[in-house]
Amino acid sequence: MEITLDAAAPLILRDQVAVKAFMLAFPDDFHDRIGRLVASGELSDDEHDFFLDLLPNKGRVYTRYRAPAADEGDFYHVEVTGLGGVYLVQANEFDDKGYFDSLESAEAWIEGDWEYLRSRRTVRKAFAQPTARKGRPKTARSRRA
């Protein structure tokens, strides 16, 4: 399902990449902004601009389609990028579309809007969310002990 950027922002912040970028963008009042954002779901103007730029620039590519371009023999990519379970459809030839609350919704929109792309998916990746580790990382030496 398509969702608004205001609804997407708290979800995007579940991703460590987004949190680190948010901390760098707003170092003086990072904690206050996160608290307000999670509680109210409302974005300030500078936060809105931050999130507009985040997925196109820092999002992971989950799905890529190869679409034929107007020039014969040429092509362009249609990609689904995402962070924190929020996805955006990007194509150099068109405006971005999104935000979607699932990868399947974004792919369904592409395949519904560009029906001829159904058989042209070239990549689909699944990324696990990084988790914090407690204690020392395990190495070959520490496992033997």
C-alpha positions as CSV (number, residue, x, y, z in Angstrom):
1,M,0.0,0.0,0.0
2,E,1.2,3.5,-0.7
3,I,1.9,5.6,2.4
4,T,2.7,9.3,3.0
5,L,6.2,10.5,3.8
6,D,5.0,11.5,7.3
7,A,3.9,7.9,7.9
8,A,7.0,6.5,6.3
9,A,9.6,8.5,8.3
10,P,9.2,6.7,11.7
11,L,9.4,3.4,9.9
12,I,12.5,4.4,7.9
13,L,14.2,5.3,11.2
14,R,14.1,1.6,12.2
15,D,17.1,1.1,9.9
16,Q,20.6,1.8,11.2
17,V,21.6,3.5,8.0
18,A,18.8,6.0,8.4
19,V,19.5,6.6,12.1
20,K,23.2,7.3,11.4
21,A,22.3,9.7,8.6
22,F,19.7,11.4,10.8
23,M,22.3,11.8,13.6
24,L,24.8,13.4,11.2
25,A,22.1,15.7,9.8
26,F,20.8,16.9,13.2
27,P,23.6,16.4,15.7
28,D,22.5,19.0,18.2
29,D,19.0,17.9,18.8
30,F,18.9,14.4,17.5
31,H,17.2,12.8,20.5
32,D,14.5,15.5,20.8
33,R,13.7,15.2,17.1
34,I,13.4,11.4,17.2
35,G,11.1,11.6,20.3
36,R,8.9,14.2,18.7
37,L,8.8,12.4,15.3
38,V,7.8,9.1,16.9
39,A,5.2,10.6,19.1
40,S,3.5,12.9,16.6
41,G,4.5,11.6,13.2
42,E,4.9,15.2,12.0
43,L,8.0,16.3,10.1
44,S,9.5,19.8,10.3
45,D,10.5,21.3,6.9
46,D,14.2,20.3,7.3
47,E,13.3,16.8,8.3
48,H,10.9,16.5,5.4
49,D,13.8,17.5,3.0
50,F,16.1,15.0,4.8
51,F,13.7,12.1,4.2
52,L,12.9,13.1,0.6
53,D,16.6,12.7,-0.1
54,L,17.3,9.7,2.0
55,L,15.9,6.8,0.1
56,P,17.1,7.9,-3.3
57,N,20.6,8.4,-2.0
58,K,21.0,5.9,0.8
59,G,18.4,3.2,0.1
60,R,19.3,-0.3,-0.7
61,V,18.3,-1.7,-4.1
62,Y,16.0,-4.6,-3.5
63,T,14.6,-5.1,-7.0
64,R,15.8,-4.0,-10.5
65,Y,14.0,-4.3,-13.8
66,R,15.6,-3.7,-17.1
67,A,13.3,-1.6,-19.3
68,P,13.7,-0.9,-23.0
69,A,14.5,2.7,-23.8
70,A,13.2,4.8,-26.7
71,D,16.5,4.3,-28.5
72,E,16.5,0.8,-30.1
73,G,18.8,-1.5,-28.3
74,D,19.2,0.7,-25.3
75,F,17.6,0.2,-21.8
76,Y,17.2,1.9,-18.4
77,H,16.7,0.5,-15.0
78,V,13.6,0.7,-12.8
79,E,14.6,0.0,-9.2
80,V,12.9,-0.5,-5.9
81,T,15.0,1.0,-3.1
82,G,14.2,0.8,0.6
83,L,15.2,1.4,4.2
84,G,13.3,0.2,7.3
85,G,10.6,-1.6,5.5
86,V,9.7,1.5,3.3
87,Y,10.2,1.3,-0.4
88,L,10.5,3.8,-3.3
89,V,10.3,3.1,-7.0
90,Q,12.9,4.9,-9.1
91,A,13.5,5.2,-12.9
92,N,15.8,7.6,-14.6
93,E,13.1,8.2,-17.3
94,F,10.3,9.0,-14.8
95,D,9.6,10.6,-11.5
96,D,10.0,8.6,-8.3
97,K,6.9,6.8,-7.0
98,G,6.2,5.9,-3.4
99,Y,6.3,5.4,-0.6
100,F,5.2,1.8,-0.2
101,D,4.9,-0.2,3.0
102,S,6.1,-3.5,1.4
103,L,8.4,-4.6,-1.3
104,E,5.5,-6.6,-2.8
105,S,3.4,-3.4,-3.1
106,A,6.2,-1.5,-4.9
107,E,6.7,-4.4,-7.3
108,A,3.0,-4.8,-7.9
109,W,2.8,-1.1,-8.8
110,I,5.7,-1.4,-11.2
111,E,4.3,-4.6,-12.8
112,G,0.8,-3.0,-13.0
113,D,2.0,0.3,-14.4
114,W,4.6,-1.2,-16.7
115,E,3.1,-4.6,-17.5
116,Y,5.8,-5.4,-20.0
117,L,8.4,-5.4,-17.2
118,R,6.9,-8.5,-15.5
119,S,9.4,-10.8,-17.2
120,R,12.3,-8.4,-17.0
121,R,13.2,-8.5,-13.3
122,T,17.0,-8.8,-13.2
123,V,17.7,-8.6,-9.4
124,R,15.8,-9.2,-6.2
125,K,17.7,-9.0,-3.0
126,A,16.7,-9.5,0.6
127,F,18.7,-7.7,3.3
128,A,18.5,-8.5,6.9
129,Q,18.5,-5.7,9.4
130,P,21.9,-5.4,11.2
131,T,21.6,-6.2,14.9
132,A,23.8,-5.1,17.7
133,R,26.1,-7.7,19.1
134,K,26.8,-8.1,22.8
135,G,30.3,-9.0,24.0
136,R,33.2,-9.8,21.8
137,P,32.8,-10.8,18.2
138,K,33.4,-14.5,17.8
139,T,36.6,-15.5,16.0
140,A,38.0,-18.8,15.0
141,R,40.3,-18.6,18.0
142,S,37.6,-17.8,20.6
143,R,35.3,-20.6,19.3
144,R,38.0,-23.2,20.0
145,A,38.3,-22.3,23.6
